[in-house]
């Protein structure tokens, strides 16, 4: 019984080691994974850059809207404020 358990344990260890080695050397999906990570990184960086440029514009626009009028209908017709 003990001899059989030893053989099962050794067989499992060999199977695990072979699986790990074959997984390390398998490169079939690496390029797709790398491309996906790079695309996500590019989208995040471009989004951050655009937000950096536009946040000042949106803040300035919001301040103009806030300071323009405090009630509806009191603004100038030509400028809207």
SULQUIBEL-V909196 format. One line per field, one symbol per residue. ss: DSSP state (h for helix, s for strand, l for the rest). burial: I if it has 24 or more other ideal C-beta (glycine too) atoms within 12 Angstrom, else O. Layout:
ss = ???
burial = ???
This chain:
ss = lhhhhhhhhhhhhhhhhhhhhhhhhllllhhhhhhhhhhhhhhhhhhhhhhhhhhhhhhhhhhhhhhhlllllllllllll
burial = OOOOOOOOOOOOOOOOOOOOOOOOOOOOOOOOOOOOOOOOOOOOOOOOOOOOOOOOOOOOOOOOOOOOOOOOOOOOOOOOO
